[in-house]
Each structure stands twice: as C-alpha cells, then as structure tokens.
C-alpha cells in the first residue's frame, strides 16, 4: 500500500508549541520556553501580546483567536501535535482542537485525570499553580474534569518569594539552586497541609525545571508541561523499537 504523506512546509518537527511570552522570566532548561528541554526538535509560534492601550474586556473567543491562528500556522508548517506554553490556556483547549486537524494538548491540567486514576482510593492530586485564587473550576471543566469528579488540593505560588526571584531578578543560571530550594519548601508545606496527596501536577510551565528535585525529595510522581509534551511526541512520532528478537 502506498503511504499517504501529507505535504508540509517543514519536515522533521513533530511538536509545535503555542508560546505565550513573558520576557521577565528566565527560561531554564526544563521550561517549555527552552528548546533544550526536549530530546526532539520543537517549533515555536509566539502569541503576540495585546497592545498596551487595549484594556477592553475580551470574550473567550477573542482571547482564543490568536491561539487558533498560531495553531493553524504550526499545522501548516508541519507540526503533528500541538502543546501549550501556558497552563492557563486550558480555556482554549476545545476551541483550538476544533480548529485544526492535529491533536492539541494545550495545558498540563489535561494530566490530572491520568494522575488521579493512578492513585489509591482516598488520595488527592496536588496542583501547584501560578495563582490559586484565579484557578477556578472553569479551567478544569475546559479540559474535561471538575472538582466534583476528582479530589484535588491546590497550592498557589503567587504570594511566595519564589515568584519574586523568578520574575524580578535578572535572568541568570545562578539563581536556579535558590529557586529549587524555595520550591522544595513550598511543596513540603503543601504536603504537610494536605497529607493525602499522592501525585503533583505543575500547572505553570515555568515549574518543570524543579520537577526532578520534587520527585527525588518527596518520592512522588510529578506531571508537568514536559511530561505532557513527551507524551504528545510519543503518541504522534514515537519510533520503532530496535531490540533483538
């Protein structure tokens, strides 16, 4: 049978990333915004920021529009799956997925049901988010689940020194050990408050550089934007096994 190969503008890049840019953030290896975080090529499409003088409230359709445009561009260029560069874009999952003909994995929150199903009865999924005050059930329902269906606990980092160092210091690799230590303290306090947590999901795409330290320290599975992107890659471009028969 002749293989049907879709024509594309670029070959060899399976994953496209819809990148919301915050130039204040040092994007260390492990961050979705650092291409060395992946063992395979990725292609970025930058979502342009709003004009500074445009302060009018936007509908969800208006907010999603530039993501849809970027998704179509990445599909045209040759991406075989799309992931998001910000967990908050969960609200756009359905709209972006409906606009293209390739799979869309727009937020690490998509992994919460998987994490939940892996745990014993009575355990919770702990979600670490950029802002716990803003992470409402609306975001969860947009990616197919809710607090009613999955027991969760939420930890925000909005009022921590971690955020001050991440955003306000000059970009520098030297501050990573300090941030890692701060994240360990945040998770330790979180687990003390919520001892039933059996898995962690990092909502924020700037947190995966600290996932390994959290796994090693607390012996818990950690799901993040990198595990999601690796999953998407294996689903659409995983290679053949090369072992001996």
C-alpha positions as CSV (number, residue, x, y, z in Angstrom):
1,X,0.0,0.0,0.0
2,X,1.3,3.4,-0.9
3,X,1.9,5.6,2.2
4,X,-0.1,8.8,2.2
5,X,2.2,11.6,3.3
6,X,0.8,15.0,4.0
7,X,2.7,17.8,2.3
8,X,4.0,20.3,4.7
9,X,6.3,23.4,4.7
10,X,8.9,21.9,7.1
11,X,9.8,18.3,7.8
12,X,11.3,16.7,10.9
13,X,9.5,18.7,13.6
14,X,6.6,16.8,15.2
15,X,5.7,19.1,18.0
16,X,4.5,22.7,17.8
17,X,4.4,24.9,20.9
18,X,1.9,27.7,21.3
19,X,4.2,30.1,23.2
20,X,2.8,32.8,25.5
21,X,5.8,35.0,26.1
22,X,6.7,36.8,29.4
23,X,10.2,38.3,28.9
24,X,10.7,38.8,32.6
25,X,11.1,35.0,33.2
26,X,14.4,33.2,33.0
27,X,13.5,30.1,31.0
28,X,15.9,27.5,32.3
29,X,16.4,24.0,30.8
30,X,13.2,22.2,31.7
31,X,11.0,25.2,30.9
32,X,8.8,24.8,27.9
33,X,10.3,28.0,26.5
34,X,13.7,26.5,26.4
35,X,14.1,24.2,23.4
36,X,16.9,22.1,25.0
37,X,14.2,20.8,27.4
38,X,13.3,18.2,24.7
39,X,15.1,15.3,23.1
40,X,13.4,16.1,19.8
41,X,13.0,19.3,17.7
42,X,10.2,21.6,18.5
43,X,8.7,24.5,16.6
44,X,7.5,27.6,18.4
45,X,4.8,30.0,17.4
46,X,4.8,33.2,19.5
47,X,1.4,34.6,20.5
48,X,1.6,38.4,20.1
49,X,0.8,40.4,23.3
50,X,-2.1,42.8,23.3
51,X,-1.4,46.5,22.6
52,X,-0.7,48.3,25.9
53,X,-3.6,50.7,25.3
54,X,-6.1,47.9,24.6
55,X,-7.7,47.4,28.1
56,X,-11.2,46.4,27.0
57,X,-12.5,43.1,28.3
58,X,-12.2,40.3,25.8
59,X,-14.5,37.4,25.2
60,X,-13.2,33.8,25.3
61,X,-13.5,33.7,21.5
62,X,-11.4,36.9,21.2
63,X,-8.8,35.6,23.6
64,X,-8.6,32.2,21.8
65,X,-8.4,33.8,18.3
66,X,-4.6,34.4,18.2
67,X,-4.0,30.9,19.5
68,X,-6.2,29.4,16.8
69,X,-4.3,31.4,14.2
70,X,-0.9,30.2,15.6
71,X,-2.2,26.6,15.8
72,X,-3.1,26.7,12.1
73,X,0.3,28.2,11.3
74,X,2.1,25.4,13.1
75,X,-0.1,22.8,11.4
76,X,0.7,24.3,8.0
77,X,4.4,24.3,8.9
78,X,4.3,20.6,9.6
79,X,3.7,20.0,13.3
80,X,1.9,16.8,14.0
81,X,0.7,17.7,17.5
82,X,0.5,21.0,19.5
83,X,1.1,21.8,23.1
84,X,0.6,25.0,25.1
85,X,3.2,27.3,26.6
86,X,1.0,28.3,29.5
87,X,-1.3,26.1,31.7
88,X,-3.9,28.9,31.9
89,X,-4.7,28.4,28.2
90,X,-6.8,25.4,29.3
91,X,-9.8,27.5,28.5
92,X,-8.9,27.3,24.8
93,X,-8.4,23.5,24.6
94,X,-11.7,22.8,22.8
95,X,-11.6,25.8,20.5
96,X,-8.1,25.2,19.3
97,X,-8.6,21.5,19.0
98,X,-11.7,22.1,16.9
99,X,-9.8,24.5,14.6
100,X,-7.0,22.1,13.4
101,X,-6.7,18.5,12.2
102,X,-3.8,17.5,14.5
103,X,-4.0,16.7,18.3
104,X,-3.9,19.5,20.8
105,X,-2.6,19.2,24.3
106,X,-2.8,22.8,25.5
107,X,-2.5,22.6,29.3
108,X,-0.7,20.3,31.8
109,X,-4.1,20.2,33.6
110,X,-5.1,17.6,31.0
111,X,-3.0,15.1,33.0
112,X,-5.0,15.5,36.3
113,X,-7.4,12.6,35.4
114,X,-4.4,10.4,34.5
115,X,-2.7,11.2,37.8
116,X,-5.9,10.6,39.7
117,X,-6.6,7.2,38.1
118,X,-3.1,6.1,39.1
119,X,-3.7,6.6,42.8
120,X,-5.3,4.5,45.5
121,X,-8.7,5.5,46.7
122,X,-8.7,8.4,49.1
123,X,-5.6,10.0,47.6
124,X,-5.6,13.5,46.1
125,X,-3.9,15.1,43.2
126,X,-2.0,18.2,44.3
127,X,-1.9,21.0,41.8
128,X,0.7,23.7,42.0
129,X,-0.3,26.8,40.1
130,X,0.8,30.3,39.4
131,X,-2.2,31.7,41.2
132,X,-4.6,29.6,43.3
133,X,-7.1,32.5,43.6
134,X,-7.7,32.5,39.8
135,X,-7.6,28.8,39.1
136,X,-11.4,28.1,39.2
137,X,-13.4,25.0,38.2
138,X,-13.9,26.8,34.8
139,X,-10.3,25.8,33.8
140,X,-10.8,22.2,34.9
141,X,-14.0,21.8,33.1
142,X,-12.5,23.2,29.9
143,X,-10.1,20.2,29.9
144,X,-12.7,17.6,30.7
145,X,-13.0,17.2,34.5
146,X,-14.0,19.0,37.7
147,X,-13.5,19.2,41.4
148,X,-16.7,17.1,41.7
149,X,-15.1,14.2,39.8
150,X,-11.5,14.3,41.0
151,X,-10.3,15.1,44.6
152,X,-7.6,17.8,44.4
153,X,-5.7,20.2,46.6
154,X,-4.4,23.4,45.1
155,X,-1.2,25.3,46.1
156,X,-0.6,28.8,44.6
157,X,2.8,30.4,44.4
158,X,1.5,34.0,43.9
159,X,2.5,35.3,47.4
160,X,5.8,33.5,47.7
161,X,9.4,34.7,47.5
162,X,9.8,32.2,44.7
163,X,7.8,34.4,42.3
164,X,9.8,37.5,43.3
165,X,13.1,35.8,42.4
166,X,11.6,34.2,39.3
167,X,10.2,37.5,37.9
168,X,12.3,40.3,39.4
169,X,15.9,39.1,39.4
170,X,18.0,39.4,36.2
171,X,17.9,36.2,34.2
172,X,20.8,34.0,35.4
173,X,21.5,30.3,35.8
174,X,23.0,31.1,39.2
175,X,19.6,31.6,40.7
176,X,18.3,28.1,39.9
177,X,19.6,26.5,43.1
178,X,17.8,29.2,45.1
179,X,14.6,28.7,43.3
180,X,14.8,24.9,43.6
181,X,15.3,25.2,47.4
182,X,12.3,27.5,47.6
183,X,10.1,25.1,45.6
184,X,11.1,22.3,47.9
185,X,9.9,24.4,50.8
186,X,6.7,25.2,49.1
187,X,5.9,21.5,48.4
188,X,6.9,20.5,51.9
189,X,4.4,22.9,53.4
190,X,1.8,21.8,50.8
191,X,2.2,18.1,51.8
192,X,2.1,19.0,55.5
193,X,-1.2,20.7,54.9
194,X,-2.5,18.0,52.5
195,X,-1.0,14.7,53.6
196,X,-3.3,12.7,51.3
197,X,-1.6,14.0,48.1
198,X,-0.3,11.1,46.0
199,X,0.8,13.0,42.9
200,X,1.7,16.5,41.9
201,X,0.7,18.3,38.8
202,X,2.5,21.6,37.9
203,X,0.0,23.8,36.1
204,X,2.6,26.5,35.4
205,X,5.0,25.9,32.5
206,X,7.8,27.6,34.4
207,X,7.9,25.0,37.1
208,X,9.2,21.8,35.3
209,X,12.9,22.8,35.9
210,X,12.1,21.8,39.6
211,X,10.1,18.6,38.9
212,X,13.1,16.3,39.3
213,X,14.1,17.8,42.7
214,X,10.5,17.4,43.9
215,X,10.4,13.7,42.7
216,X,13.7,13.0,44.4
217,X,12.9,14.7,47.6
218,X,9.3,13.5,48.2
219,X,9.2,10.3,46.1
220,X,6.0,11.4,44.4
221,X,5.2,11.4,40.7
222,X,5.2,14.9,39.2
223,X,3.3,15.7,36.0
224,X,4.1,18.9,34.2
225,X,4.3,20.5,30.7
226,X,7.3,18.5,29.8
227,X,5.7,15.1,30.6
228,X,2.7,16.2,28.6
229,X,4.9,17.2,25.6
230,X,6.9,14.0,25.8
231,X,3.6,12.1,25.8
232,X,2.3,14.0,22.8
233,X,5.6,13.3,20.9
234,X,5.5,9.6,21.6
235,X,1.8,9.5,20.5
236,X,2.4,11.0,17.1
237,X,6.1,10.3,16.4
238,X,7.3,7.5,18.6
239,X,9.8,5.3,16.7
240,X,10.1,1.6,16.3
241,X,11.8,-0.5,18.9
242,X,15.3,-1.7,17.9
243,X,16.0,-4.5,20.3
244,X,16.9,-8.1,19.4
245,X,14.2,-10.7,18.9
